[in-house]
Every structure is written in C-alpha cells, then in structure tokens.
Amino acid sequence: MSQSEASKKPSVLFVCVHNAGRSQMAAAYLTSLSGGAVEVRSAGSQPAASVNPAAVAAMAEEGIDMSTEIPKVLTTDAVRESDVVITMGCGDTCPIFPGKRYEDWDLDDPAGQGVDAVRGIRDDIKTRIQALIAELLPAN
C-alpha cells in the first residue's frame, strides 16, 4: 500500500489511564471488525506494566487475541496523527488539537475485576465500535 493510500484511512486513537483494558479492547475490536480499513492506536496517560489478563480472556472469547499487546504511553504525536480521539476515563490529560474529533466514552474500569465483570464492559465497547465503524466507513 502506498503512503497516499494509507493516509486516506481514517485513524482512531483510544486513550485510557493504564492502556491495559478498555482502550486495548476497543483497539482490538476496531482492528478486527474494520478488517484493517481503519488505522488504530491506543495509549495510556500512565501505562500499566501489562494488559489486564481478564480483558485478554474476555477478548479471547470473541476470537480476538490481545495476549501480545503492550501498554503504550500517550504521546502528543499519537493525538496529532489521529482523526478521532476517544478517551475512556483519562480526563484532561489528553492534548487537544483543533480539527480533531474527540469523544469520551464513559465505561467501567476493568482493573481488578474478573472476566465475568469484564464481559459486560467488552460488550459495551463492541456496540460502540460497531457504531463508530458505521460512521467512519459508510457503505459505498
């Protein structure tokens, strides 16, 4: 794919505090459900050492493997390079740039919760991702 083709893809950045649960699940769903038609990033304002095992297990039930993902630190460049920035409980730690679309998704934090509790959060994220894909990739 040429650089010009890649730049036509919409790009989305998911941000939460630890980049260990919500943002990782959202990024994995968007990557999977868009079939690679959207450039996907995720990051955290205070990244954890590893991805939440309950989130990994909940996504595995959906056939999506997040076991090799690593929490990443939020950078100004990641925000600048994204068309849509979706925050999940990180408040005002995300830099604001004119011309970007910002959304805040109010989701429970899966930290410290078992897979049973995480399933509900996962399903909420999936519904939101499906709606986002419909907006970003309207049927031709």
N, C-alpha and C positions, 0 to 999 in steps of 0.2 A: 504494500500500500504506500502510495506516495505521501509526502508531507501535506500536500494540499487536500488529499482525501481524508487524512487523519484530522486535519483542522476543521473539517465540516461536521465531524461527530460532535454532538452535544457532550459537555463534560460536567460531571457532578462530583462534588466533594461532600462527604459525610463527616461530621465532626462531633465527637463526644469527649468527655473528660479523659477517659483512660484508653480509648480506641481499642477496647477489649471485648465489647459485647454488641451494643446497639449499632454503632457505626460499622463494625465488621460484618454484622448480619445484613445490614442494608446494602453495603457494598457487594457482598457475595450474591445477594438476590438480584441486584441490578445487573451485575455482570452476567449472571446465569440467564435471567429472564429476558434481557435485551439481546441476547445472542451476540454480544460484543459490539453492538451498534452504538453504545454509549461509552465514553471514556470515564472510568470510575476511579476515584481516590477516596481514601479515608485517613483520618488522623485524629490525634487527641491533644488537648492542651497540656495534659500531664499523663503521658502514655504509661500504661502498666508494663510489667515485665513480660507478660504473655497474654494471649487471648483467653477469655473465660472458657473453661472446659465445658460448662453447661451450655454455653452458646454454640460451641463446636458440636456437641452432642445433638442439640436441637436442630441444627442445620443439617447434620448428617442424616437425620430422619427424613429430610426433604431431598436427599440425594446430592447435597452440596457440601464439599469438603473444605473446611476452613482450617484444618489442622496445621497447615504450614504458614498461616498468616502470622505476621509480627506487628504489634502495635507500633505506630509511627508518630513522630512529633509533628504537630501542626506548624506549617511554615507560611509565611506571607506569600511566597511563590505559589504554593498549592492553592491558596484562595484566588490569587491573581489569575491563575491559569484555568479556573473553573467557571463555567457559565452559571451553574446553580450551586449554592452552598446551603446544605441542610444541617442545622445544628440540633443536638439532642442533649439538652441539659448542660451546655458549657457556658451559657450566658454570654456576657460581653467580652469573652476572651478571644473571640474570632474577629480578625481585622475586617473592616468594612471598606469595600471599593465601590465607587459609583458604577452603575451599569450592570451590576451582578444581581441575580435573583437570590434572595435569602428567604429561607423558611425555617421555622423552629418546630420540630416535632416533639410534642410532649409525650414521652414514653417512659415507662417504669425502667429503673436501672436494674439490669440482671445481676449485678455484682452481689456475690454472696448467696444467690438464690440457686435452688436446684433446677434440674431440667424441666420438671413439671411446671414451675412458675415461669420459666423462660419460654416455654412453648407459646403462651399467650402473647408475650412480647414479640416473639418471632412472627406469629400470625398477623399481628397488628402491622408490623413492618412490611410483611409481604403485601398486604392490602394497599398500603401507602405506595409501595414500589410499583405495583401494577397500575395505579392511577398516574404516577409520575411518568411511567413509560408511555401511557396513552397520550399524555401531554407533550412529551419530548419527541415521540416518534409517531405522529398521526399517520393512519393508514393512507397510502397513496391512492 
